[in-house]
């Protein structure tokens, strides 16, 4: 980059270590208003111009979200660095080209895997990648597949690097386990907050700081840049010490059920049994992606073994006929030996029902329990249930995002839909005669 600029003045504080780092993975999570995305955009414009053989690709989960986010931020960065006239920004194809050399910043989406893994450049090498809103990438396998595309020998002075930027979302996301719960020599991590942004509008600053008192859970995420549940959990009844239990041998006379949510992105199939008081126990799970219907049916039957299932609940949309076959998903399941019962799909009422089933109460021995409990081997249900959030538009409903969390809880909703919650057992009251005797009993002197 020929024109010298005063980088500290342009970038501001808080990002020196990020700017200089050359590790293979550079992971930047931050709260709202922490200038992480615009700083990253500045880095890419600056370094493409500084290194004449470097090219980059910017990736989001969905390609069509680039135009109003990363593409616009890179245009802003070129203006901020006073080099806008040295770049060509095109919408078709969506690219940023450094005019002097022909180096490019490409744009891709995880919704087009073929284009994501087959990228070529005319000048130099593709050495840097920026994954924006990395929390949207549900599967670590998808990330690893993309990561493998940043390969090949690097010319002198260049290095391979994948930069991830995002607001932290749920604490079960794979980025937390991979990058923040463990330390690796090839990984640089940084958490930034609105306090790094000296140009943040005062009104926006006060709005973020006010969350500390009005919505502490949300402040943890958008204010402090920490993993959490920003919208507040929907099932605040859930407690691990109450709802998660050790597995036991299920009596033969208890009725057994399955309940499922099916899509190619995820099959969440659960086995549930009910005791003689109609208390429900979720005792087994199948949680697997990329299964076509016939394979899903076979896998369910394999895990089921010889168990006799009284009913098999599934969402009504599986009865919609498919254009390519003329059959519904339910029919294809049936053709493969998995006959289904259509569940009630009233979302809000279904969530209300599930909250009732999860509501803790004291049993006859004074022990806290609930009418629906979960064997500890059902790890995905236990992970997702306490993390699904309230919908921002309809707080009575569960939010559809992050979508990865919704499969298991939808499946359990289909089981409880229309199923009356058992009456909660009450502790037996002490007979009045015994109460009177205790009242008359003299106290022992010490």
N, C-alpha and C positions, 0 to 999 in steps of 0.2 A: 504494500500500500504506500504510494509515493507521498501523498499528502499527510503530513504529520498532524495529529489531533491531540488535544488534551483529554486523554481517556478518563482520568479520574473526574474531571469536570463534566464529561458527557454521561458517564455511567453512574457516578455517585458511589456511595459507600456500600459495604456489605458483601461484595462479590469478588474481591481480589483473588482469593484462593480458587474460586470457580474459574475465573478468567485464565489463570495460569496453568491449570491442571491439564495433564496429558494422559491420564489413566484410560484404560479401555472403556470403562463405564464411568459416567459422570452423572450422578443422580441428584436432582435438585427438587426437593419438595418445599412448599411454602404456603403461607396463608394468603388470603385475599389482599391485593394491593401491595404485594411484596416485590413487584417489578421483575419477577423471575422470567417471564416469557419475553418481555421486551429486552432484557439484558441478554438473553440467549440469542435473540434476533440480531442484536448489535454485534455479538461475538462472531456469528456466522458471516455477516457482511464484511466485517473487518478482516477476518482471517482468510476468507476466500480471496480478497484483494491482496493480502500479504503473501500468500503462498500460491504461486502461479500454476501449480499442477493439481490443486485441491478442488474437489467437487463434493457436494453434499446432497442429502435427501432429507426431507421433512415428512414425518408420518403421523397420521391420526387414525383413529379407529375407522372413521368414515371419510372418504376422500372429499365429498362435497362440503365439508365443514372448514376446509383450508382457506377458501377465498376470503371469508370475513374474519379469520383469526390469524394464522401463521403468515399467510401471504401478505395480508395488510400490515402485520407487525414488521415484516422484513422491508416493505416499502417505507414504513415509518423510520426504521433503523437507518436506511440509506440516506434519508433526508436528515436525520439527526447527526449523522457523520459527515454531512455536506458532500455526499458523493452520488446523489440521486441521478444526476445526468450521466454518470458512468455505467448505469445499469439499465437493462431492458426488462420490463415486467410484462409478461404476456398471460392472457387468460386461456388461450387455446393454441398450444398446450399450456397448462398452468406451470410456468417456469420463471425463474429469475436468472438472467444471463449477465455476466460481467463482460461488457462490450469489448474491452481491450484484448481479452484472451479467449473468450468463448466459454469460460468456465460456467458451470450451471449449479443452481440449487433446484432440485427436482421435488415433486410432491407426490405422495402416494397414500393409499388407504388400506387398512387391513381388510376392507370389504372386497378387495380385488387381489387375491393372493398371487395370481399369475404375474401381474405387473409389479407386485411388491418384491418378488424374488428374481426378476429378470430385468435388471437395470443396467444400462450402459451409458457411457459418456464419450464424447468425441475428443475432449482435451483432458489430459491427465488421468487421474483415478478418482473413483468414488471412495472417499476415506472417512467421511463424517456423516453421522445420522443424528437427527433430532426427533425424538418421539414426544409430541406435545399431548398433554392430558393423558399421561400413561396409565392413570387409574382406570381409564375406559377399556384398556386391553385386559379382557377377562382371563385369558389363558396364557400361562407362562410358556406353554408349548408354542403358541403363535409368536411370542416374542423371540424365543430361541430360534425358530425357523427364519425369522427376519434377520436376526443377529448374524446368522451364518452367511447372509448375502453380502456383508461387509467383510470382504476377504481379498486376498492377493497381496503381492509384495508392494511395499510403499517406497516411493522415491525418497532420496535423502531429504531430511527436514520435515517429512510428513509422518503422521501417526494415525492409526485407526482409533476411532472413538465414537461411542454411542451415548448421546445425552438424553436423559429422561427428565421431563419437567411435569409437575402436576400438583394440584391441591390434594393432600391426603384425604382419603374417603374412609371407607370402613377398615378397621384394623385387621381384617382377615385377608386383605389384598396381598397377592404374591410379592409385591414390591417390598412390603414390610419385612417378611421373613427372609427374602433374598438379600436385601441391601441394608436394612436397619437393625435387624436382630442378629446379624452375623457380620463379621469383618473379613474382607478379602483384599489382598494386596493390589489387585487390578481395579479396585473400585474406589471412587471418591464420592462422598455423600455430603450434602449440605442442607440444612433447614433454615429458611429465611422467613421473616415476618414483615408486617406492614411498617415496623420500626426501621427497616432498612431503606424505606422509601422516603427520602427527604422532600420529594415533590408531591406527596400525597395531599390531596385536598383536606383541609381541616375538618370539614363536615363529614367526609368519608372516614377520617381517622376516629372521630368521636362516635360514629355509628358502629365501627368495629369494636372499640373499647367498651361501648355500652353493653355489648353482648356478654361481657364477663359477669354482669349482674342480672341481665334479663334472660339469657340462654347460655349457661356455662358450657353445655355440651357443644353447642355450635361455636362458641368462642375458642374452644380447644382446637378446632379444625381451622376456621377461617382467621382467627386471631393469632394463634400460636403455631400454626402449621404442623400440628401433631395429628396422628391417626385417631379417629374417633367416629362418632355417629352424629354428623352435623345437624340433621333434622330432628333428632330425638327418636328413640326407639318406639315402635308401635306397641310391641308386647312388653310393656314395663312390668307385667306380672312375672315374667320369666326369671327364675333364679336357679343357678346350677345346683345348689345344695338341696333344692326341693324337687326340681323337675328331672334331674339326671340321676339314674339309679343303676346299680349293678345288675347285670343280666341274671336271670334265674330260669330254671326249667319250667316251661309253661304247661300247666295241667292239660290233659287231653280233652277235658270237657269244655274248655273255653273256646268260644267262637273266634275264628281268625279271619282277617280281612287284608286286602291290599288296596292301596290308593296311590294314584300316580299323576304326575304332570309330564307330558311327553312333548319333546321337540327334538329336532336333529342337534340343536345346540346342547340339550341336556335331557336325559331321562332320569327323573327322580321318582323311584318306586319304593314304597314303604309297606312293611308288614305290621299290622296292628292287631292286638288281641284285646278282649274285654273279659274281665272277671265276672263273677256272679252278681256283683253290685253295679255292673256296667262301667267300672273304672277302666280306662283305656291305657294300654301299654304299647308304645311304638318300639318294636323289638328288632327290626332288621331293615337295612336300607340298601338300595342299588342306586348309585349316583354316577352316571357315565354319559359322556357326550359322543356324538358322531355314530349313533346306532340307527340304522334304518329300521323300519317297523318290524320286519321279520327277524332281524338279529336281536332287536330289543325283546321281542316275545321269547326267543330262545334263551336269552340271558336271564330273564325273569324266571322262566321255568327251571333253569339250571340251579339258580339260587334257592328257589322255592323247595326243590327236592320233592318229597312225597307229602308235603303238608296239604291238608284239605282246607281250601279257602271258601268261606261262606259267601262273601261278596267281593267284587273287584271294582272299585270306584275309579272313574276317569272323567275328565271334563267334557261337557257337551260338544265342544268344537271338534272332538275326534270323530263325531258322527257326520260331519260335513263331507260331502262327496268331493273327490279330487278329479280335476279335469283330465290328468294324464292317464288315470286308470278307470275312472267311473265308479270307483269304490271309495268308501270312507276309510279313515285310519282305523276306526273301530272294527270294520269288516276285515281289514288286512290283519289286525291283531287276532281276530277270531279265526281266520284261515290258518293262522299259525298256532292255534291251540290256546289263545289267551282271550277268552270271552269276557266282555266288560259290562259293567253296570253304569248307566249314565248318572253322574252326580248333579246336585243342584249347584248352579253357578251364580248365585247372588253374592257378589263380592263383599259388599259392606256387611250384610247380615252374616255372611260366612265368617268374616273376621270377628264380628261381635260374638258369634258362637264359640270361636276358638279362644277368645279372651276369657269367656266363662269357663271353658274346660281347663284353662291354665290358672285360673284364680286360686291362690293358695288358701287353705283353711286347715283348722286343727281337726284331726280325726279323733276317734273315741279314746285314744291313749294320750291325747294332747300333743301329737306329733304333727308338724306342718307337712302337708302334702297337697296334691291337686288331683283332679279327675282325669288328667292326661299327663303321663310321665313317659320318659324316654330312656331306653337302654343306652349305656354310655358308648356302645359300638356304633351308634348312628351319628357319626361325627359331623357330617355335613348339616344335618338338621339342627344339631346343637350349636353349630357355628353360625348358621344363618338366622335362626329364629330370634335371637336377641338383637340382631343388627338391622333387620328391615325397618324402614322408616315410614313416617306418616307422609302421605301425599301432600305437596304444598298447596294444591288447589282444593282438594277435598280431604281435610284432616281425618275424616271417618274411614278413608280408604288407605291401603298400603301403597307406598310409592313403587312404581315399576323399575326404578333405578336405585342402586346398581342392579341390573337385571340378573346377574349371577346369583344373587341372594334369594330370588323370589321362587325358584323352582320347588324347593323342598317345602316351603311354607304353603304354597298353593296346593301341593299334594295333600298336606294334612288338612287344609281347609275343606277339600272335597270329602274327606272322611267325616268331619263333624257337621257339615252342612245338612240341616234338617234333622239332625240327631239330637234329641233332648239331652241336655247335660244332667247327669245324675244329681239327685238331691245330696247335699253335703251332710255327711254324718255328723251328728252333734255329740259333744261330750255329755254323758248321762248326768242328769242333775242329781245332786245329793238329796236323799229323802229328808223331808221336813223333820221327822222324828229324830234323825241323826244330827241334824243341824241344831235342834233344841238341846240335845244331850251335850254337844260340844260347847254350847253357850254356857251350860250350867257347870261344866267341868272346871274345878278350881285350878288356877295357875300354880305351877311348881315354883317354890322359892329357891333362889340360888344361894 
